[in-house]
Amino acid sequence: MKQRNNFHFLVLLVIFIITSILLFKFYFSQEKIFKPQLVYNLEKGGLVGNYLFDFKNWTNDLLHFNTLRKQLSELGYENIKLINQLQDFKQIKEENNLLKNALKIEGETNWSLISAKIVLMDPSGLTGSFWINKGVKQGLKQGMNVILEDKILVGRLKECFDSYCRGESIFNPETKISVEDLRSSTLAVAEKDAKGNFRLKLVPYEADIKVGDILITSSENANFFKGLLVAKVKRSSSSSDVSSLKEFILEPLLNLSEISSVLIITDFIPTQ
């Protein structure tokens, strides 16, 4: 029995020795493949160490990305804040300029003026209507004239409520304005025709009116102050209706699409 056990031990020992020899032989025959990988694993702490190292790098990148995203978001909010402040500064500057010009006009004319913002306009442009952000609470009334800072006539207030008013500009189809040629003092009537053109009507042929002349409101107006800028004479237009009169095409000095603030002359004029 003892001899049999010794035999089994010798057989196992031989198999172990042969297997070891074959493994070493195989390793040295594939040294170029296994050795670099073995060295890499030893340097990095093995495969498990590599996974932990890569996971740590990924976590750091993720946290760094979140930090950058947070900083980017904060910069976005800061940018919006600065843009709003810039808009506020522009509005304050515009209001200061408007107030300065209003004071200048008041000094020249003795008119009482209130500044207001245009909050809405008739998008079609057919009615010439606009709305401002001030009303009865600020002392505004129906019939008050609306102008720009350079005394260009905008129109007049038609309806006033507590905090806003509706106005009608000179582009309203029913508006007729008695005007005076600033150069020659010739009187005429400016109105908008069916095609949307401004015309100077009721002009005698001998009247001294030339292309390029500036027209202002005359004292004959029932609804507008005298001396407000209205239009420039663009070209002559022959009239076939009345042989003793002639007409001119006018270029209005008002451009509603380019204005945002107006001045209201509070020296009240009753509507007629």
C-alpha beads as a LAMMPS data file, in Angstrom:
LAMMPS data file: protein, C-alpha beads

272 atoms
271 bonds

1 atom types
1 bond types

-500.0 500.0 xlo xhi
-500.0 500.0 ylo yhi
-500.0 500.0 zlo zhi

Masses

1 110.0

Atoms # bond

1 1 1 0.000 0.000 0.000
2 1 1 2.823 2.344 0.909
3 1 1 4.620 1.553 -2.340
4 1 1 1.437 2.357 -4.285
5 1 1 1.141 5.801 -2.675
6 1 1 4.798 6.555 -3.436
7 1 1 4.180 5.637 -7.040
8 1 1 1.235 8.046 -7.327
9 1 1 3.336 10.821 -5.787
10 1 1 6.152 10.243 -8.275
11 1 1 3.699 10.318 -11.205
12 1 1 2.198 13.630 -10.028
13 1 1 5.678 15.096 -9.484
14 1 1 6.715 14.140 -13.009
15 1 1 3.529 15.650 -14.461
16 1 1 4.113 18.897 -12.490
17 1 1 7.746 19.119 -13.654
18 1 1 6.814 18.456 -17.292
19 1 1 3.963 21.013 -17.134
20 1 1 6.255 23.648 -15.610
21 1 1 8.900 23.047 -18.262
22 1 1 6.273 23.393 -21.024
23 1 1 4.882 26.604 -19.505
24 1 1 8.297 28.238 -19.192
25 1 1 9.145 27.161 -22.713
26 1 1 5.883 28.608 -24.011
27 1 1 6.412 31.886 -22.122
28 1 1 9.943 32.378 -23.458
29 1 1 8.793 31.527 -26.970
30 1 1 6.088 34.288 -26.665
31 1 1 8.210 36.729 -24.684
32 1 1 7.596 39.629 -27.047
33 1 1 3.863 39.435 -26.387
34 1 1 3.664 38.679 -22.677
35 1 1 6.589 40.650 -21.329
36 1 1 5.391 44.170 -22.289
37 1 1 1.921 43.390 -20.946
38 1 1 3.403 42.045 -17.731
39 1 1 5.598 45.084 -17.268
40 1 1 2.633 47.407 -18.025
41 1 1 0.481 45.601 -15.470
42 1 1 3.210 45.769 -12.846
43 1 1 3.806 49.463 -13.480
44 1 1 0.112 50.320 -13.269
45 1 1 -0.689 48.082 -10.374
46 1 1 -2.411 45.306 -12.366
47 1 1 -5.674 45.202 -14.254
48 1 1 -7.781 46.086 -11.217
49 1 1 -5.554 49.077 -10.568
50 1 1 -5.983 50.193 -14.173
51 1 1 -9.774 50.113 -13.907
52 1 1 -9.685 52.099 -10.674
53 1 1 -7.268 54.608 -12.204
54 1 1 -9.488 55.061 -15.311
55 1 1 -12.616 55.405 -13.161
56 1 1 -10.900 58.078 -11.069
57 1 1 -9.959 60.024 -14.203
58 1 1 -13.520 59.729 -15.567
59 1 1 -14.952 60.950 -12.250
60 1 1 -12.584 63.914 -12.208
61 1 1 -13.528 64.798 -15.789
62 1 1 -17.235 64.555 -14.933
63 1 1 -16.899 66.798 -11.888
64 1 1 -14.770 69.242 -13.884
65 1 1 -17.393 69.296 -16.656
66 1 1 -20.154 70.038 -14.142
67 1 1 -18.062 72.889 -12.744
68 1 1 -17.545 74.325 -16.213
69 1 1 -21.244 73.980 -16.984
70 1 1 -22.124 75.792 -13.760
71 1 1 -19.641 78.572 -14.543
72 1 1 -21.045 78.855 -18.068
73 1 1 -24.575 79.137 -16.696
74 1 1 -23.479 81.843 -14.250
75 1 1 -21.789 83.742 -17.084
76 1 1 -25.015 83.509 -19.109
77 1 1 -27.060 85.017 -16.275
78 1 1 -24.439 87.715 -15.778
79 1 1 -24.524 88.510 -19.501
80 1 1 -28.333 88.855 -19.447
81 1 1 -28.058 91.096 -16.390
82 1 1 -25.506 93.328 -18.140
83 1 1 -27.672 93.526 -21.287
84 1 1 -30.678 94.607 -19.178
85 1 1 -28.548 97.216 -17.416
86 1 1 -27.326 98.494 -20.791
87 1 1 -30.923 98.796 -22.003
88 1 1 -31.822 100.668 -18.817
89 1 1 -28.884 103.038 -19.339
90 1 1 -29.937 103.639 -22.962
91 1 1 -33.501 104.345 -21.868
92 1 1 -32.316 106.737 -19.153
93 1 1 -30.058 108.500 -21.670
94 1 1 -32.923 108.774 -24.153
95 1 1 -35.243 110.154 -21.473
96 1 1 -32.602 112.661 -20.346
97 1 1 -32.092 113.860 -23.924
98 1 1 -35.845 114.127 -24.392
99 1 1 -36.190 116.099 -21.162
100 1 1 -33.341 118.406 -22.167
101 1 1 -34.941 119.122 -25.529
102 1 1 -38.323 119.572 -23.874
103 1 1 -36.862 122.192 -21.553
104 1 1 -35.312 123.917 -24.577
105 1 1 -38.655 123.980 -26.393
106 1 1 -40.406 125.231 -23.259
107 1 1 -37.864 128.052 -23.016
108 1 1 -38.438 129.022 -26.651
109 1 1 -42.233 128.734 -26.741
110 1 1 -43.501 128.803 -23.130
111 1 1 -45.325 125.513 -23.831
112 1 1 -45.836 123.022 -20.999
113 1 1 -44.615 119.565 -22.068
114 1 1 -44.901 115.984 -20.802
115 1 1 -42.796 113.164 -22.257
116 1 1 -44.307 109.749 -22.976
117 1 1 -43.396 106.427 -24.595
118 1 1 -45.236 105.000 -27.589
119 1 1 -46.344 101.514 -26.537
120 1 1 -48.352 100.510 -29.617
121 1 1 -49.009 101.600 -33.182
122 1 1 -51.555 100.552 -35.750
123 1 1 -49.544 97.852 -37.577
124 1 1 -51.422 98.466 -40.834
125 1 1 -50.581 102.182 -40.847
126 1 1 -53.995 102.917 -42.371
127 1 1 -55.520 104.752 -39.396
128 1 1 -52.395 106.500 -38.128
129 1 1 -53.359 105.516 -34.555
130 1 1 -50.840 105.117 -31.748
131 1 1 -50.966 104.591 -27.981
132 1 1 -48.805 106.204 -25.277
133 1 1 -48.090 105.113 -21.699
134 1 1 -49.521 108.182 -19.953
135 1 1 -53.079 109.374 -19.449
136 1 1 -55.524 111.332 -17.330
137 1 1 -53.581 110.661 -14.125
138 1 1 -50.643 112.559 -15.646
139 1 1 -52.865 115.476 -16.690
140 1 1 -53.357 114.518 -20.360
141 1 1 -56.589 115.379 -22.189
142 1 1 -58.225 114.830 -25.536
143 1 1 -57.045 117.317 -28.184
144 1 1 -53.523 117.907 -26.862
145 1 1 -50.872 118.116 -29.586
146 1 1 -48.163 115.448 -29.806
147 1 1 -44.739 116.395 -31.172
148 1 1 -41.146 115.182 -31.394
149 1 1 -38.180 116.818 -29.702
150 1 1 -37.412 118.876 -32.822
151 1 1 -41.004 120.240 -32.960
152 1 1 -42.109 117.877 -35.753
153 1 1 -45.877 117.391 -35.549
154 1 1 -46.921 113.816 -34.722
155 1 1 -50.669 114.374 -34.249
156 1 1 -53.059 114.863 -31.361
157 1 1 -54.682 112.849 -28.574
158 1 1 -58.133 111.458 -29.424
159 1 1 -58.995 109.421 -26.318
160 1 1 -57.504 109.510 -22.833
161 1 1 -57.899 106.989 -20.026
162 1 1 -56.366 106.776 -16.552
163 1 1 -52.931 105.477 -17.582
164 1 1 -52.808 105.693 -21.376
165 1 1 -54.069 107.660 -24.358
166 1 1 -54.832 106.891 -27.988
167 1 1 -53.589 109.392 -30.498
168 1 1 -54.081 110.008 -34.204
169 1 1 -51.080 111.010 -36.268
170 1 1 -51.017 113.250 -39.320
171 1 1 -51.283 110.025 -41.384
172 1 1 -54.935 109.620 -40.428
173 1 1 -56.937 109.824 -43.708
174 1 1 -59.306 112.440 -42.251
175 1 1 -56.571 114.830 -41.099
176 1 1 -56.351 118.192 -42.846
177 1 1 -53.687 120.663 -41.771
178 1 1 -53.497 124.348 -42.590
179 1 1 -49.851 125.003 -43.379
180 1 1 -47.603 127.938 -44.103
181 1 1 -44.542 127.993 -46.337
182 1 1 -41.660 128.809 -44.005
183 1 1 -39.821 130.728 -46.747
184 1 1 -42.606 132.679 -48.411
185 1 1 -45.419 132.579 -45.785
186 1 1 -47.828 131.263 -48.435
187 1 1 -50.862 129.485 -46.931
188 1 1 -52.322 126.175 -48.146
189 1 1 -53.898 122.931 -46.920
190 1 1 -52.012 119.630 -46.544
191 1 1 -53.920 116.347 -46.525
192 1 1 -53.535 112.673 -47.345
193 1 1 -55.151 111.446 -50.559
194 1 1 -56.734 108.054 -51.302
195 1 1 -53.419 106.691 -52.567
196 1 1 -51.618 107.559 -49.339
197 1 1 -49.725 110.550 -50.739
198 1 1 -49.548 113.879 -48.937
199 1 1 -50.706 116.714 -51.123
200 1 1 -50.663 120.476 -50.829
201 1 1 -54.003 121.729 -52.108
202 1 1 -55.789 125.019 -52.777
203 1 1 -52.611 126.670 -54.045
204 1 1 -53.058 129.584 -56.508
205 1 1 -50.814 129.376 -59.564
206 1 1 -49.152 132.666 -58.679
207 1 1 -48.315 131.440 -55.131
208 1 1 -44.626 131.470 -54.224
209 1 1 -44.041 127.777 -53.359
210 1 1 -40.980 125.894 -54.545
211 1 1 -39.719 122.331 -54.371
212 1 1 -37.710 121.884 -51.178
213 1 1 -39.680 124.427 -49.120
214 1 1 -40.529 123.511 -45.521
215 1 1 -44.141 123.711 -44.361
216 1 1 -45.256 124.442 -40.783
217 1 1 -48.676 124.613 -39.119
218 1 1 -50.319 127.994 -39.566
219 1 1 -52.459 130.012 -37.170
220 1 1 -55.577 129.030 -39.178
221 1 1 -55.573 125.548 -37.594
222 1 1 -58.355 124.799 -35.137
223 1 1 -56.606 121.731 -33.692
224 1 1 -52.861 122.373 -33.952
225 1 1 -50.452 124.920 -32.527
226 1 1 -48.802 127.311 -34.933
227 1 1 -45.178 126.705 -35.935
228 1 1 -44.978 122.891 -35.852
229 1 1 -42.978 121.234 -38.643
230 1 1 -45.135 119.201 -41.026
231 1 1 -43.578 118.402 -44.411
232 1 1 -41.246 119.338 -47.250
233 1 1 -42.398 120.135 -50.794
234 1 1 -41.274 117.208 -52.934
235 1 1 -42.590 118.014 -56.438
236 1 1 -45.391 119.829 -58.239
237 1 1 -48.519 118.053 -59.396
238 1 1 -50.904 119.542 -61.959
239 1 1 -54.559 119.654 -61.053
240 1 1 -57.143 118.966 -63.726
241 1 1 -60.120 119.733 -61.504
242 1 1 -59.610 123.462 -60.961
243 1 1 -57.657 125.292 -63.616
244 1 1 -56.838 128.267 -61.380
245 1 1 -55.206 126.143 -58.667
246 1 1 -52.227 123.824 -58.523
247 1 1 -51.052 121.054 -56.191
248 1 1 -47.788 119.716 -54.788
249 1 1 -46.726 116.281 -53.549
250 1 1 -45.280 116.531 -50.026
251 1 1 -42.757 114.500 -48.080
252 1 1 -43.828 114.263 -44.396
253 1 1 -41.062 114.977 -41.885
254 1 1 -42.618 112.405 -39.511
255 1 1 -41.596 108.745 -39.702
256 1 1 -43.676 106.821 -37.156
257 1 1 -41.691 103.612 -37.571
258 1 1 -38.527 105.282 -36.247
259 1 1 -39.873 106.937 -33.083
260 1 1 -40.418 105.545 -29.584
261 1 1 -40.827 108.680 -27.444
262 1 1 -42.949 111.792 -27.899
263 1 1 -43.743 115.077 -26.169
264 1 1 -47.279 116.214 -25.394
265 1 1 -48.074 119.940 -25.293
266 1 1 -50.340 120.191 -22.263
267 1 1 -51.559 123.710 -23.092
268 1 1 -55.013 122.400 -23.841
269 1 1 -56.723 122.963 -27.207
270 1 1 -60.441 122.011 -27.300
271 1 1 -61.414 119.693 -30.138
272 1 1 -63.709 121.162 -32.756

Bonds

1 1 1 2
2 1 2 3
3 1 3 4
4 1 4 5
5 1 5 6
6 1 6 7
7 1 7 8
8 1 8 9
9 1 9 10
10 1 10 11
11 1 11 12
12 1 12 13
13 1 13 14
14 1 14 15
15 1 15 16
16 1 16 17
17 1 17 18
18 1 18 19
19 1 19 20
20 1 20 21
21 1 21 22
22 1 22 23
23 1 23 24
24 1 24 25
25 1 25 26
26 1 26 27
27 1 27 28
28 1 28 29
29 1 29 30
30 1 30 31
31 1 31 32
32 1 32 33
33 1 33 34
34 1 34 35
35 1 35 36
36 1 36 37
37 1 37 38
38 1 38 39
39 1 39 40
40 1 40 41
41 1 41 42
42 1 42 43
43 1 43 44
44 1 44 45
45 1 45 46
46 1 46 47
47 1 47 48
48 1 48 49
49 1 49 50
50 1 50 51
51 1 51 52
52 1 52 53
53 1 53 54
54 1 54 55
55 1 55 56
56 1 56 57
57 1 57 58
58 1 58 59
59 1 59 60
60 1 60 61
61 1 61 62
62 1 62 63
63 1 63 64
64 1 64 65
65 1 65 66
66 1 66 67
67 1 67 68
68 1 68 69
69 1 69 70
70 1 70 71
71 1 71 72
72 1 72 73
73 1 73 74
74 1 74 75
75 1 75 76
76 1 76 77
77 1 77 78
78 1 78 79
79 1 79 80
80 1 80 81
81 1 81 82
82 1 82 83
83 1 83 84
84 1 84 85
85 1 85 86
86 1 86 87
87 1 87 88
88 1 88 89
89 1 89 90
90 1 90 91
91 1 91 92
92 1 92 93
93 1 93 94
94 1 94 95
95 1 95 96
96 1 96 97
97 1 97 98
98 1 98 99
99 1 99 100
100 1 100 101
101 1 101 102
102 1 102 103
103 1 103 104
104 1 104 105
105 1 105 106
106 1 106 107
107 1 107 108
108 1 108 109
109 1 109 110
110 1 110 111
111 1 111 112
112 1 112 113
113 1 113 114
114 1 114 115
115 1 115 116
116 1 116 117
117 1 117 118
118 1 118 119
119 1 119 120
120 1 120 121
121 1 121 122
122 1 122 123
123 1 123 124
124 1 124 125
125 1 125 126
126 1 126 127
127 1 127 128
128 1 128 129
129 1 129 130
130 1 130 131
131 1 131 132
132 1 132 133
133 1 133 134
134 1 134 135
135 1 135 136
136 1 136 137
137 1 137 138
138 1 138 139
139 1 139 140
140 1 140 141
141 1 141 142
142 1 142 143
143 1 143 144
144 1 144 145
145 1 145 146
146 1 146 147
147 1 147 148
148 1 148 149
149 1 149 150
150 1 150 151
151 1 151 152
152 1 152 153
153 1 153 154
154 1 154 155
155 1 155 156
156 1 156 157
157 1 157 158
158 1 158 159
159 1 159 160
160 1 160 161
161 1 161 162
162 1 162 163
163 1 163 164
164 1 164 165
165 1 165 166
166 1 166 167
167 1 167 168
168 1 168 169
169 1 169 170
170 1 170 171
171 1 171 172
172 1 172 173
173 1 173 174
174 1 174 175
175 1 175 176
176 1 176 177
177 1 177 178
178 1 178 179
179 1 179 180
180 1 180 181
181 1 181 182
182 1 182 183
183 1 183 184
184 1 184 185
185 1 185 186
186 1 186 187
187 1 187 188
188 1 188 189
189 1 189 190
190 1 190 191
191 1 191 192
192 1 192 193
193 1 193 194
194 1 194 195
195 1 195 196
196 1 196 197
197 1 197 198
198 1 198 199
199 1 199 200
200 1 200 201
201 1 201 202
202 1 202 203
203 1 203 204
204 1 204 205
205 1 205 206
206 1 206 207
207 1 207 208
208 1 208 209
209 1 209 210
210 1 210 211
211 1 211 212
212 1 212 213
213 1 213 214
214 1 214 215
215 1 215 216
216 1 216 217
217 1 217 218
218 1 218 219
219 1 219 220
220 1 220 221
221 1 221 222
222 1 222 223
223 1 223 224
224 1 224 225
225 1 225 226
226 1 226 227
227 1 227 228
228 1 228 229
229 1 229 230
230 1 230 231
231 1 231 232
232 1 232 233
233 1 233 234
234 1 234 235
235 1 235 236
236 1 236 237
237 1 237 238
238 1 238 239
239 1 239 240
240 1 240 241
241 1 241 242
242 1 242 243
243 1 243 244
244 1 244 245
245 1 245 246
246 1 246 247
247 1 247 248
248 1 248 249
249 1 249 250
250 1 250 251
251 1 251 252
252 1 252 253
253 1 253 254
254 1 254 255
255 1 255 256
256 1 256 257
257 1 257 258
258 1 258 259
259 1 259 260
260 1 260 261
261 1 261 262
262 1 262 263
263 1 263 264
264 1 264 265
265 1 265 266
266 1 266 267
267 1 267 268
268 1 268 269
269 1 269 270
270 1 270 271
271 1 271 272
